Amino acid sequence: MEKQKTIYCGGGKKMNDGWLTVTVHLDKVNEHVFEYKGNKYLKLNVNIKDQLDQYGKDVSLSVNTYQPEENTKQKQDTVQESDGM
C-alpha cells in the first residue's frame, strides 16, 4: 500500500496538559466527511509539535485517511455468497 499525502486542515495551541484548542479549515475536510447510521463524522489526527511554528502554533491537524484493506476471508465469503455457494 502506498503512503497517501498528508492533508493538513488546521492547527492550534496546547493550553495545558489536558486541553488543546484547535481550528479546522472546513473547506479542506468537506470531501472526507462520511456518514454512519445517519450521522456525519470526520476522522482527524491531532499532532502535538515539539516546537512552535512560525504562527505560534504547537498543534497540527490532518485528515485521517487510513482505510484498512478488506480481510481476504471476507472477500472470499462475499464471492461465495454471490456465486450461490
C-alpha positions as CSV (number, residue, x, y, z in Angstrom):
1,M,0.0,0.0,0.0
2,E,1.4,3.4,-1.0
3,K,1.6,6.2,1.5
4,Q,-1.0,8.9,1.0
5,K,-0.2,12.6,1.1
6,T,-0.9,14.3,4.4
7,I,-3.9,16.6,4.2
8,Y,-3.3,19.4,6.8
9,C,-6.5,21.0,7.8
10,G,-5.9,23.2,10.8
11,G,-3.8,24.0,13.8
12,G,-4.0,25.1,17.4
13,K,-2.2,25.5,20.7
14,K,-1.7,23.4,23.7
15,M,-3.2,25.3,26.6
16,N,-2.1,22.9,29.3
17,D,-1.5,19.1,29.7
18,G,-5.2,18.3,29.3
19,W,-6.5,21.0,27.0
20,L,-5.9,21.7,23.3
21,T,-7.6,24.5,21.3
22,V,-7.8,24.0,17.6
23,T,-9.3,25.5,14.4
24,V,-10.4,23.3,11.5
25,H,-10.4,24.6,7.9
26,L,-13.8,23.2,6.8
27,D,-13.2,23.7,3.0
28,K,-10.2,21.2,3.3
29,V,-12.2,18.5,5.0
30,N,-15.6,18.5,3.3
31,E,-14.8,15.7,1.0
32,H,-13.6,13.5,3.9
33,V,-16.8,13.7,5.9
34,F,-18.5,10.3,6.0
35,E,-21.9,9.1,7.1
36,Y,-22.5,6.2,9.5
37,K,-26.0,5.3,10.8
38,G,-27.4,8.7,9.8
39,N,-24.7,10.7,11.5
40,K,-21.8,12.6,9.9
41,Y,-18.2,12.0,11.0
42,L,-14.7,13.3,10.3
43,K,-11.6,11.4,11.4
44,L,-8.7,13.7,12.3
45,N,-5.1,13.2,13.5
46,V,-4.1,15.6,16.3
47,N,-0.3,16.1,16.5
48,I,1.5,18.0,19.2
49,K,4.6,19.6,17.8
50,D,8.0,19.8,19.7
51,Q,8.4,23.4,18.8
52,L,6.1,26.4,17.9
53,D,5.7,27.0,14.2
54,Q,6.0,30.5,12.6
55,Y,2.4,31.3,13.7
56,G,3.0,30.3,17.3
57,K,1.1,27.1,16.9
58,D,2.2,23.8,18.6
59,V,-0.7,21.6,17.5
60,S,-1.3,20.3,13.9
61,L,-4.4,18.8,12.5
62,S,-4.6,16.5,9.5
63,V,-7.3,14.3,8.0
64,N,-7.1,10.6,8.9
65,T,-7.4,8.9,5.5
66,Y,-6.4,5.4,6.7
67,Q,-8.7,2.7,5.4
68,P,-7.7,-0.8,6.3
69,E,-7.6,-3.3,3.4
70,E,-10.5,-5.7,3.4
71,N,-9.9,-9.1,5.0
72,T,-9.2,-11.7,2.4
73,K,-11.6,-14.2,4.1
74,Q,-14.4,-11.6,4.0
75,K,-13.8,-11.1,0.3
76,Q,-13.9,-14.9,-0.3
77,D,-17.1,-15.2,1.7
78,T,-18.7,-12.4,-0.3
79,V,-17.8,-14.1,-3.6
80,Q,-19.1,-17.5,-2.5
81,E,-22.4,-15.9,-1.4
82,S,-22.8,-14.1,-4.8
83,D,-22.0,-17.3,-6.6
84,G,-24.7,-19.2,-4.7
85,M,-22.3,-21.4,-2.9
